[in-house]
Structure formats: C-alpha cells, structure tokens
Amino acid sequence: MKTRVLTGITTTGTPHLGNYVGAIRPAVAASRRDDVESYYFLADYHALIKCDDPARIARSRLEIAATWLACGLDPERVYFYRQSDIPEIPELTWLLTCVTGKGLMNRAHAYKASVDQNVAAGEDPDAGVTMGLYSYPILMAADILIFNAHQVPVGRDQIQHIEMARDIGARFNHLFGAGREYFVLPEVVIEESVATLPGLDGRKMSKSYDNTIPLFDGGAKRLKETIARIVTDSRLPGEPKDADASHLLTLYRAFADAADAETFRADLVAGLGWGDAKQRLFERIERDVAPMRARYEELIARPDDIEDVLQQGAKKARAIATPLLAGLREAVGLRRLGGAAKAKAGAAKSAKAARFVSFREKTGSFHFRLVAADGEQLLLSPAFANPKDAGATISRLAAPDADVSVERDDDAKRFRLALDGETAAVSDAFDTLDARDAALDKVAEALRQIRASEEG
C-alpha cells in the first residue's frame, strides 16, 4: 500500500525563491516516487483567516497553482485540488468541532500568541481574534483526516497542529468507532533537510520581513535587480571575501552542484568582486528558473486551463472523500429516517438501482460485479474460492465504515478498489483518464446508494 502524504499551500501571496527551494522543489521530487500517493491542495479557506482582500486571494490562487504546475508538478500523478472545491472538508470540520474540547483550542500556539500580544498592549485578551483564527486547527485536522493521510511534512512550528489532528481523530474514533477506526492518525514528518534561504538582509527569506527574491514575478529583469540588492560587506574587488559568511554562497549552493559551488567559493576567497559575484549568482539561478518562468507565463495567460486541472483534481479527491464522509454521517447518527428509508427502499425495488451481482464462472470460481443503476459494469472482483468469501467482501464494501481506498493506474487507464490494502475489485481499462475519473464518480455514487439501501 502506498504512503499517503499531504501538503497544503496557503493562498495569500506570490511564491518567491525561498518557497521554491524550501517547499516546491522537494515536494515535486517526492511526488514522483512510486511508493507515495501525494495530495497537494491550495488552502484557500485558511487564507480567509489571514486575508480579507478578495482580489489578493483570487490572484494568489491563480499564481500559486500556476507556479506548482510550472515547476513540474504532474496532476496526473498526484491529487492537486483547491480546498474550497471539496465540500466534504467543511462538513467534516463541523463533525470534528463537535468532539473537540475548547481547552485544546485554548492551547493552540497562534491563538496564545494573539492573546499574549493583546495583554501586553493592554487590550482585551481576545481583541481581534476571530473564530477562524481560534478554531483553524480543526479545519487543518479535517484537511488531513478526510483523506486519511499517513504523513504530513511540516516545519517545527507546525508540529502542534498535526498532534491536534491526531488527538481529534482519536477522539472521534473513540466516541463513534465501536471498535473501528474511521481515521488514520497522521505522522509528523519534520523537514530537517529542507533548505532555508537567506533573504536580501540575511534573515530567513520571508514576506513578513519584506526581504524576498521573486521566483517568476517581474521576469529576469526583476530577478537580477533584486539579487543586486543583497546586502554584502564593504570589501573591494581584489580583497579576499569571507565566503562562508556570505549569503551569496548560500544562495548559490541551493542551485549549483558541489563542484560548481566550490569554484564559486574559491573565487570569493580569491577576491571576486561583489558585483561580479551577484552577476554569476543571477546567471546560475536564471539557468534553472527561465524554462519554468516561460511555462508559468503560458499558464497564467490561460487561467481556464488551470481551472480545468483543479476541477479534475477535485473530482479525483472527492471520489475518496465522499464515501468516507458518508460513513462518518452514518456513524454520528445523521441517517435516513426509518419510514422514509423504507419508502425509498420500496421504490428502489420497483426500479433499477446500483447493486452488487454475484456469479460463478465455468471454472468454479466465484466473482461479483458492481453495477450502476443504468446497468453499466463499474467493477469486477478477483476470483474467490467459495461464495461465502465473495459475499463477505460485498458486505464489507457496503458497510458505512469500510476502509476503502482507490488506486489509479494511469498507464492502463484503470483503477482498483482496495479494502484494508487488499484488492477488492478492479475496473475495466478506459480510453482516457477523464473517462476513468468519471467512472470513479459513478462508483462513489453507486456505493452511496447501496449503503443507503442497506441502512433502510
């Protein structure tokens, strides 16, 4: 079974060079691993907590999506979606809110920092604190738990949020699981090896310090002009430089191989002038950035294409989120009323509905099909030695709390449904990936119908 890894990107700004080296580049590289199922989402609900400028959020969503795609993220290999396109996330947020203690939220670092600042300024402790700021760790927990992510890579300042997600998920499992675990408890992955680039003034590159170097914004001209503003000491050309203390060398190493970086260092020690050093730094960064910038500019000019990518990503993601949330609704008691369910069940018997169909092959093995309401075969099971095993698998698939996951085979344009990591059924091959993903939606709807009829 693949390890599910989830990363969120808050949509409040324009990506800079530090974002690329510290987050985007390593994440894109990790997304190409065959043993990882990667989820990358634009955290635009989270952005509303920090920003009340609609134009800025709208622009940031476009720029960040275009940046990730331009930097090599392949939406066919990963789940790439907007948080706001997955309605199951805010619904799960409410279910989790109802089991989360206020005391846990009181201990959240961001909330405590706001209270401390208010008290120090002689203000009411909760002045300016919105419920979004106060309870956003629950929204973050929903982001993670809706896809049962195994790992969440974060910096050390985010460890508490993952621990809270574990606490909240464990609380829900305890209250409603009845021996079952609806949620995988995510693991923190500390990104110790991720590079932290210095900004223009030597501090960590950050928008909050106004010391960033643009990645694509402003083109090569602005990149060169910004690099020229990096603070250096007053040593003249020909004078040896303290290379190891130079921010230019740190930036150069983030893009060059070891041999090239050592040559740059040796030249600084030998007296390379700061102006020439900055020119060489610009040329080295531009070599990597220029092709991505060209792709970025193409994407920015076609926002409808980016929208299509995000909508397809949402469709893929919802194929997983929708069945899970249906089971959670059942677990907490948000079920159909008995009379209504019986009436609907009676109507369903007189009309075609999604269903499992068992059959025996001439070889003596047993199989089942998942058939949509229109009669289309959606899935076919592997062979079973006896009908009892086939029936048991059908019952587990029909259960609201089934641990069902989907694995896509992009090369064959098909997918398989797994129960507890084992293959339960597979699809036919499709002509296109869009057709395959449309079939996934039909599978999710068919399972929802079957589970509803079982409840009735």
N, C-alpha and C positions, 0 to 999 in steps of 0.2 A: 504494500500500500504506500502511495506517495505521501510525503510530509506536506501538509497544507501550511503555507507561510503567507501572512497577511501584512500589508503595509498601507498606511493611509497618508495622503498628501493634502495638507490644509490649503484651501484656495483663497489666499489673502494677498498674494504678492506675485512678483515676477522672478522666476528662477535665476540664480546667479552662479558663479563659478564654484563657490563652496557647496551649493546644493548638488551640482553635477558630480563633483569628486566625492563628496561625503555620502550621498544617498542614491542619486540616479544611476551613475555608472556601476557601482557594485550591485544594485538591485537588478539592473538589466542583465548583468553577467549571471547572477543567481537564477534568473528566470529561465535560462537556457539549460539548466540541469534537468536530466530526465527523471530524477528521483524526487522532484519538488513540484507541487501544484501551487502556483503563485497567484495571489489575489492583490491587485493594486487598485485603490479607489481614490477618487477625488473627494475629500472630506468637506463638502460644501455646507452641510448642516453645521459642522463645527466652526466653519468660517463665520457664520452668523453670530457666534458668541463674541468674536473679536472685532467684527467689522459691520458697520451699519450703512456702508456705501454700496448700494446695489450695482452701480456701474463698475466699481472696482472688483467686486466678487465675480460679476459676469465676465469681465475681461481676464481675470486671473484663471478662471476655469478653462477658458479657451487657451491661454498661454501655457498653462501647466500641462494640459492634455497634449498640445502640440509639441511641447518640449520632450515629454516622455516618449512619444512616438518618433520624433526626430532623432532621439538618442538611441534608438534601436529596439524599443520595447515592441514585441510582436504580439498583437492582440489575439492572434490565432492560437498562441501557445499559453496564454495566461487569461485570467479574469480581470478585465480592465473596465471599470464602471464608475459612475457617479453615485455617491451615497444617496442623493436625493431621488435617484431613479429606482431605488429598491424600497418599496413601501413596507416591506416586512421589517426593515430596520427600526423605524419609529414605533411600529406596533410592538415589536419585541422590547423596545426601550420602556414602554409603559408596563409590560408584564414584569420586567426586571425591577422597575421603580417600585412596584407594589411589594417586592420582597427585600428591598434594600433598606437597611437601617439608616436613620438620619445621622447617627453617630459616626457611621463610616464616611458619609459625605463631609461631616464636620472636620474630618482629619485629612481631607484632600489638600495637597500642597498649594495648589493655585488659590483655593478659597482661603486657606490660612494666611497666605501672603497678602491677599487683599485686605483681610481683617487687620493684620498687623500694620499695614500701611495706613489704614483709616484711623486706628487707635493712636499711632504715632503723630498723625496730623490733627488729633483732637476731634475727629469725626465720629459719627455713629459707626459701630463696627461693621455693619452691613451696608453702608452707604455705597451706592453704585453697583452692588452685587446683584446680578440677575439670576433667575433660576437656571438659565442656560449655563452660566459660569459655575453655579453651585452644583448642578447635577450632571455636568457633561461627562464625568467618569462613567455614568450609567450608559449614556449614548455610546461611548467608546467600548464598553463591555458588549453592547448589542452588536456593534460593528464586527467584533471578534467572534462572538458566540453564534451568530446567525449562520456562519459558515464552519463552525467548529474547527477553527484554526488551531493547529498544533503549536505553531511558533509565531511570535511577533517580535521582529527585530526592532529594538529601540535604544536610545541613549539612556544613560543612567538616570537622567531627570524624569524619565517616563516609567521607571520600574514600578512605582506605586500604582499606576493605572492598570498594569497587567495583573498585579497582585489583587487589586479590587475586582477585576473581571473574574479572576479565579474564585474569589470569595462569593461574588454574586451568583456565578454559575453553580457553585457547590450548594449554596443556599436553595436555589430553585430545584436542583436535583433532590435535595433532602426533603423539601416540602411536597413535591409533586411526583417524584420519580417512582415511588413504591418499589424500590429495588432496582429501578432502571436509571441510567444516566443519560439524560437528554443532551447534556453539554459535555464536550471535551474541555478539560481545564487547560488553558493555554500555558505554554512555557515562555519565559522571558529569554530572548537572545540578545545579549549585550554586544554591541558592535564596537569592541575594543580596537579592532584593526582598521576601522574606518578613518580615513584621513580627515583632519580638521585643518582647513586652510586659514592662514592669516589674512586679514583684510588690509586695506590701504595703510592703516595706522599700526599694524602689528597685532592688534587684538583679534580674537576669533571673527572670521568674516560673518557678518550678521546684519540684517536690515535694521535691527534695533540700534546698531552702532553707526549706521549710515556709512559703512566702510566697504561696501561690496564691489566686486568686479563683475560686470554683466556677462552672462553666458551668450545670449543672442541679441538682446535688446540694443539697438543702435548700430549693429553691424561691426565690421572690422575697425572702422574709424573710432568708434567709441571704446572698443576694447583696448586699442593702442593708447588712446588718450588717458584712459583710466589707469592702465599699467604705468604710464609715465608719472602718475601722481603718487605712486607707492613711496612711503617715507623711507629714506636712507640716511646714512650719516654724511658728514661733510668731507670725507676723504676724496682727494682729487684723482683724476686718471693717472695711472702710473704708481699710485700708492697702494700697497697691499691692503686688501679688504678682510675683515673678519667674516669669512664666508659662512661659517656655521651659525653665526648670529644673524645672518641676512634672511629677510623674508623672501627675497627674490629666489634664493636657493630652495627654500621650502616649496614655493610655488612651482619652480622648475621641476623638482623631483616628482611632483604629482602627475607630470605628463611625460617625462623622459624616462628612458631605460637607465639602468645603473651606470653604464659606461658613459653615456652622454651627460648624465648629471655630474659625474666625477670630473669630466672635462670642464664643465661649466664652473665647478667649484675651484678647480686648479687655476682657471683663468682669473677668477676673482682674487684669489690669493696672490696671483702674479701682477695684479694692478689693473685689471679690466675696469674701465670707467663705468659709472652707474648708468649713464645714458645708453652706452653700448650694451650693457647687461640687460637693461629693460627692453631694448630692441630685440635682443636674442630671445628673451622670455616671451615677448609678444609673438615672435615668429614660431616658436615651439608650440605655444598654445593654439595659435591660429591654424597650424597644420592639422590638429585634431578637430577643432571646432568648426572650421569653414564648411566641410561637407555636411555636417549636421545642421549648420545655420541655413544652408541652401534648402535642405529638406524642411526645416522649420518654416521658412518663409513661404514655401509651397503650401504647407498645411494651413498656416494662418490665413492664406488667401482663399482657402476652401473650407470654411467652417462647417458647411453641410456634410462634408466627408468625415470630419471629426465627429460630428453628431451621430452619423451612421455607425461609426466604430463604437461609440459609447452606448448606443442603443443595443447593438448586438452584444456588447459586454454585459449590459443589464439583463438581457434575455437569458444569457448563459448563467449568470449569477442567480437569477430568480428561479431557474429550474432546480436549484439546490435549496434556496431559501424558502420557497413556497411550501413544499412538502413538510419541511421541518416546522415551520410556523403552524401549519395545520395540526400537527401532532401536539404542539405546545398549547394551542387553543383548547384541544380536547382535554389535555392534562389539567388545565386550570378550571375546567367546567364550562367553557364557552362552547357548548354543544347545541345541536338542534333539539328543540323540544320534542317530547315523545309523540304527541299527536301529529305534529307537522311532519316529523320524520316518517311516521307510519303512512301518512297520506302520500308523501313523496315516494316512499318505497313501493306503495301500491301502484302509483302511476308509472314507476320505473319498470315494474314487472310487465306492464302492458306496452311498453315502448322499449326500444333498444337502448342499452346503456353500456358504458365501459365495463369490461369483465375479464376475468381470467378463464381460459379454456384449457382443460387438461386433455391429453390424448396419449395413446400408446402406439409406438411405431412397430413395424413388422419385425424388427429385431428384438422386440420385447422390452425395450427401454421406454421410460415414461418422460414426457415433456409437458410444459404448459406454455400458452401464449398469453400476452396481454393484448387485448383487442379494444380499440377505441369504439366510441358509440356509433361511428359511421362504418364500423366493420373492418377498418384498417388494422393489420397486424403491426403492433408497435415494438414488441419484444418477443424473443423466443428463449426459453430456458435451456440450459445444458441437459444432458441425459441424466435421469435418475434410475436407480435400480428397481425401485418399487413406488407405487402411487402414494404411499404414506409420506415418503420424503418430499415428493413434489408438492403434496398438499400442505405439508408443514412450512415449506418455503413460501407458498402462496399466502398462508395465514400470517406469516411474519411480514411480508410485503404490505399486506392490507392493514396491519396494526398501526395505529396513530403514532406510536413511539418508535417505529422501525428505524434502525441506524442505517439509512440508505445513503449511498454516495454514488456519484456519476463519474465515470472516467471516459474521456473522449480520446478517440484515435483519429487524429487529424489526417494522417496519411491514408487510412482506409475509409475516412468519412463515415465513421460509425461510432457507437458508444456502448458502454456496458453499465448495467446496474449492479452494484455490489451491496451485499448485506454483511456487516461486520468484516469488511475487507475481502469477502469471498464472492465470486461471480454468481449472481442470481439469474440474470437474463442478459441477452445481447440484442442489439438492433441489427437490421439489415444494413448494407452499405448504401449511401445516398450519393446522388450525382454531385451535390455541392454541400459545402459546410453550412450554408444558410438553411438548406433543406433538412440537414441533420439537426440543427438547432431548433427548427420549427417542430420537428418530431419530438425533441426533448420537452417542449412546452406541452405537447399533447400527452406525453407520458405523465407529466406532473398533474395535468387536469384529470387524466384517467384514474390515477391513484387517489386523487382527492375525491372523485365521485364514488369510487369503490369504498373508501374509508367511511364516507358519509352514509352509504347504504348499509354498511356493516354496523354502524352505530345505531341506525334505525331499527 
